[in-house]
Amino acid sequence: MKFGLAIFPTEASPPPDELGRLAEERGFESLFFPEHTHIPASRRTPYPVGGDLPPEYSRLYDPFVALTAAAAATDRLLVGTGICLVVERDPIVTAKEVASIDRLSGGRFIFGVGAGWNHEEMENHGTDPGRRFGVMRERVEAMKAIWTEEEASYSGDHVTFERIWQWPKPLQAPHPPVILGGHGKGVLDRVLAYADGWMPNPHPDDDMLLARVEELRARAADAGRRTSVSLNASSTKPERLARYREAGFERCIFYLPAAGRDEIERRLERIESARSELGL
């Protein structure tokens, strides 16, 4: 099982290149940045975990710009979106960004995607929240066509284009891994339909989470394909991490505070203590 880090990169945190070097020097496999293009001031959609929305949500760097800086400052570290809100993005432009960062990083990009939760944010981008899962599927499928076809076309309800050329193609073949975030009722169907892996958030009941992982693996095996699990915002409790490792999780991703170096170092000490107890 691999260990990754995630952070909301803002002006209040160390710059992305410094974060990348820190993650690589400490022996982490990967670094993930989330995405919010903006936060609507109305706050009509409640924060999913309750309480006030943390200020860093409206202060994020663009993930592709920030991840490029992190990749340029490192040699081995995998860099990824955790997650990219593809329902708020043009798929042709995003396909170009994914291919570019994968090429420039030497094939070290992981494409974490999701539909998001903030309805007003989606609406400001012209996306109907009630149709966001269909939009997400078509945009991901359209990007795959662009990455893998010399002359790509796609025709759907939400995305349509005919015979386009776009290079560079991603360095990873056939394309960077697409890992799908979310934990709703239909998420496993979506993972099996058009993603390479699942990126769930933790659940208070690990038995429930592990049962869903087992279901995903069984359904993937029946379909003759492989899938992976990357746990987002993982607990640092060694007994829980041991269960995740036994269940075959590919990676656990730990969040760092969107704060200065001192707070980040204190969090890293707790993460590294858990790693040490597991012998990792």
C-alpha positions in Angstrom: 0.0 0.0 0.0 1.3 3.4 -1.0 1.0 6.7 0.9 0.1 10.0 -0.7 -0.5 13.5 0.5 -3.2 16.0 -0.4 -3.5 19.7 0.4 -5.6 22.7 -0.6 -2.7 24.8 -2.1 -3.2 28.5 -1.4 -1.2 31.6 -0.7 -1.3 30.6 3.0 0.5 27.3 2.4 4.0 26.7 1.1 4.2 27.1 -2.7 3.4 24.0 -4.8 7.1 23.3 -5.8 8.1 23.3 -2.1 5.2 21.0 -1.3 6.3 18.6 -4.1 9.9 18.5 -2.8 8.7 18.0 0.8 6.5 15.0 -0.3 9.2 13.4 -2.3 11.9 13.9 0.3 9.7 12.3 3.0 9.1 9.3 0.8 5.5 9.8 -0.2 4.4 8.3 -3.5 2.0 11.0 -4.6 0.7 14.5 -4.1 -2.9 15.5 -4.9 -4.5 19.0 -5.3 -8.3 19.5 -5.3 -10.2 22.0 -7.4 -12.8 24.7 -6.9 -12.8 27.5 -9.6 -14.7 29.7 -7.1 -17.2 29.5 -4.3 -20.6 31.2 -4.7 -21.1 33.7 -1.9 -24.8 32.7 -1.5 -23.8 29.5 0.3 -27.1 28.0 -0.6 -25.6 24.5 -0.9 -24.5 23.4 2.6 -21.0 22.2 3.2 -21.3 18.3 3.1 -19.5 17.7 6.4 -21.4 20.4 8.2 -20.5 23.7 9.7 -18.9 26.6 7.9 -17.0 26.1 4.7 -13.3 26.5 5.3 -11.8 29.6 3.7 -9.3 27.7 1.6 -12.1 26.4 -0.7 -12.3 29.8 -2.3 -8.5 30.5 -2.4 -7.2 27.5 -4.4 -4.6 27.7 -7.1 -5.6 26.2 -10.4 -4.7 22.5 -9.9 -3.0 22.0 -13.3 -0.8 25.0 -12.9 0.1 24.1 -9.3 0.7 20.4 -10.1 3.0 21.4 -13.0 5.1 23.4 -10.5 5.2 20.4 -8.2 6.1 18.0 -11.0 8.9 20.3 -12.2 10.5 20.4 -8.8 10.5 16.6 -8.3 11.8 13.4 -10.1 9.7 10.5 -8.9 6.6 12.0 -7.2 3.3 11.2 -8.8 1.0 14.3 -9.1 -2.7 14.2 -9.3 -6.0 16.0 -9.2 -8.0 15.1 -6.1 -10.4 15.9 -7.6 -10.8 17.7 -10.9 -14.4 19.0 -11.3 -14.9 17.9 -14.9 -18.5 19.0 -14.9 -17.2 22.6 -14.7 -14.6 22.2 -17.5 -14.5 22.1 -21.3 -13.4 18.6 -22.2 -11.2 19.5 -25.2 -9.3 22.1 -23.1 -9.0 19.7 -20.2 -7.8 16.9 -22.4 -5.0 19.2 -23.6 -4.0 20.1 -20.0 -4.0 16.4 -18.8 -1.9 15.3 -21.8 0.5 18.3 -21.4 1.2 17.7 -17.7 1.5 13.9 -18.2 4.1 14.6 -21.0 6.0 17.3 -19.1 6.1 15.2 -15.8 7.5 12.1 -17.6 4.2 10.2 -17.2 3.6 10.9 -13.5 0.1 12.2 -13.6 -3.1 10.7 -12.0 -6.4 12.1 -13.1 -8.8 12.1 -10.2 -12.2 13.3 -11.3 -15.6 14.0 -9.8 -18.9 15.7 -10.2 -18.7 17.9 -7.1 -21.3 18.9 -4.5 -21.8 22.7 -4.8 -24.8 23.3 -7.0 -24.4 27.0 -7.4 -20.8 26.5 -8.5 -21.9 24.1 -11.2 -24.7 26.4 -12.3 -22.2 29.2 -12.8 -20.4 27.0 -15.3 -23.7 26.2 -17.1 -24.1 22.7 -15.7 -27.5 21.5 -14.4 -26.7 19.8 -11.1 -29.4 17.2 -11.8 -27.6 16.1 -14.9 -24.0 16.3 -13.6 -23.3 12.6 -13.6 -24.3 12.3 -17.2 -22.1 15.3 -18.0 -19.2 13.8 -16.2 -19.4 10.5 -18.0 -19.5 12.1 -21.4 -16.7 14.5 -20.7 -14.4 11.7 -19.4 -15.3 9.5 -22.4 -14.7 12.4 -24.8 -11.3 13.0 -23.3 -10.4 9.4 -23.6 -11.3 9.5 -27.3 -9.0 12.6 -27.8 -6.1 10.9 -26.0 -6.3 7.6 -27.8 -7.5 8.4 -31.3 -5.5 10.1 -34.1 -8.7 11.8 -35.3 -11.2 11.9 -32.5 -14.9 12.2 -32.6 -17.6 12.0 -29.9 -21.3 12.3 -30.0 -23.5 12.5 -26.8 -26.2 14.5 -25.1 -23.7 16.9 -23.5 -20.6 16.6 -25.6 -20.3 16.5 -29.4 -17.4 17.1 -31.8 -16.4 15.6 -35.1 -12.9 14.7 -36.4 -10.5 16.7 -34.3 -6.7 16.6 -34.1 -5.1 17.2 -30.8 -1.5 16.5 -29.7 0.5 15.9 -27.6 -1.0 12.6 -26.6 -0.4 11.5 -22.9 2.9 9.7 -22.3 1.1 7.0 -20.2 -0.7 4.5 -22.4 -3.5 4.5 -23.2 -3.9 7.5 -20.9 -3.2 8.5 -17.3 -5.3 6.5 -14.8 -8.7 8.0 -14.2 -9.8 7.5 -10.6 -13.4 8.6 -9.7 -14.3 10.3 -6.4 -17.6 10.1 -4.6 -19.5 7.8 -2.3 -23.1 8.0 -3.5 -25.4 5.2 -4.4 -24.3 4.9 -8.0 -20.6 5.5 -7.7 -19.6 1.9 -8.2 -21.6 1.7 -11.5 -19.8 4.9 -12.6 -16.3 3.5 -11.7 -16.9 0.3 -13.6 -18.4 2.2 -16.6 -15.6 4.6 -17.4 -12.9 4.9 -14.7 -9.8 2.9 -13.7 -10.3 3.1 -10.0 -12.3 4.5 -7.1 -11.3 7.4 -4.8 -13.7 7.2 -1.9 -13.7 9.4 1.2 -13.5 7.5 4.5 -16.6 6.2 6.2 -17.0 6.1 10.0 -17.9 2.5 9.6 -14.9 0.7 8.0 -17.0 -2.4 7.6 -19.3 -0.6 5.3 -16.5 0.9 3.3 -14.7 -2.4 2.9 -17.9 -4.2 1.9 -18.3 -1.7 -1.0 -14.7 -2.2 -2.0 -15.3 -6.0 -2.0 -18.4 -5.5 -4.2 -16.4 -3.3 -6.6 -13.7 -5.9 -6.9 -16.2 -8.8 -7.4 -18.0 -6.8 -10.1 -14.8 -5.8 -11.8 -13.6 -9.5 -11.8 -17.0 -10.5 -13.4 -16.4 -7.9 -16.1 -12.9 -9.2 -16.7 -11.2 -6.0 -15.7 -9.0 -4.7 -12.9 -9.8 -1.7 -10.7 -8.0 0.1 -7.8 -8.9 1.9 -4.6 -7.2 5.1 -3.4 -8.7 6.2 -0.1 -8.9 10.0 0.1 -8.5 11.9 3.4 -7.4 8.7 5.2 -7.3 8.2 8.9 -3.9 7.9 10.5 -4.9 5.3 13.0 -2.6 2.3 12.5 -5.4 -0.2 13.2 -7.5 1.3 10.5 -4.6 1.5 8.0 -3.8 -2.1 8.7 -7.3 -3.0 7.6 -7.0 -1.0 4.4 -3.7 -2.7 3.6 -5.2 -6.1 4.2 -8.1 -5.2 1.9 -5.7 -4.4 -0.9 -6.0 -0.6 -1.1 -3.6 0.8 -3.7 -2.9 3.9 -1.7 -4.1 6.0 1.3 -4.0 9.8 0.9 -3.5 12.0 3.9 -4.6 15.7 4.0 -2.2 18.4 5.2 -3.6 21.6 6.6 -3.8 24.6 4.3 -1.4 26.4 6.5 2.3 27.3 7.1 5.2 24.9 7.3 5.1 24.5 11.0 1.5 23.1 11.0 2.3 20.9 8.0 5.3 19.5 9.8 3.3 18.6 12.9 0.7 16.8 10.7 3.5 15.0 8.9 4.9 13.7 12.2 1.5 12.0 12.9 1.4 10.5 9.5 4.9 9.2 9.6 4.3 7.8 13.1 1.4 5.7 11.7 3.6 4.6 8.8 6.3 3.5 11.2 3.9 1.4 13.3 2.9 -0.4 10.1 6.5 -0.9 9.0 6.0 1.2 5.9 
